Amino acid sequence: MVKISAYWKSVVAGLAPVLVTVQSAVDDGQVDVGEGLAIAGALLIAFGVWRVPNR
């Protein structure tokens, strides 16, 4: 099994969902409140994944 370091875990957990959310938010050329909340939620979830230690 491939071990992923905590550094790469945080990079993947942080960037992937946030980038997908941002891309879908700016697809129509503007970001409204709902899309901003979705981006903030993705950031919070990414931070939560980063805070959980690897076992």
TATAGI-V66833 format. One record per run of one state. SS is the DSSP state (A for helix, B for strand, O for the rest). FROM is the first residue (numbers start at 1). LEN is the number of residues. If there is no record, write none. Layout:
ss=<SS,SS>
from=<FROM,FROM>
len=<LEN,LEN>
//
This chain:
ss=<O,A,O,A,O>
from=<1,6,29,33,52>
len=<5,23,4,19,4>
//
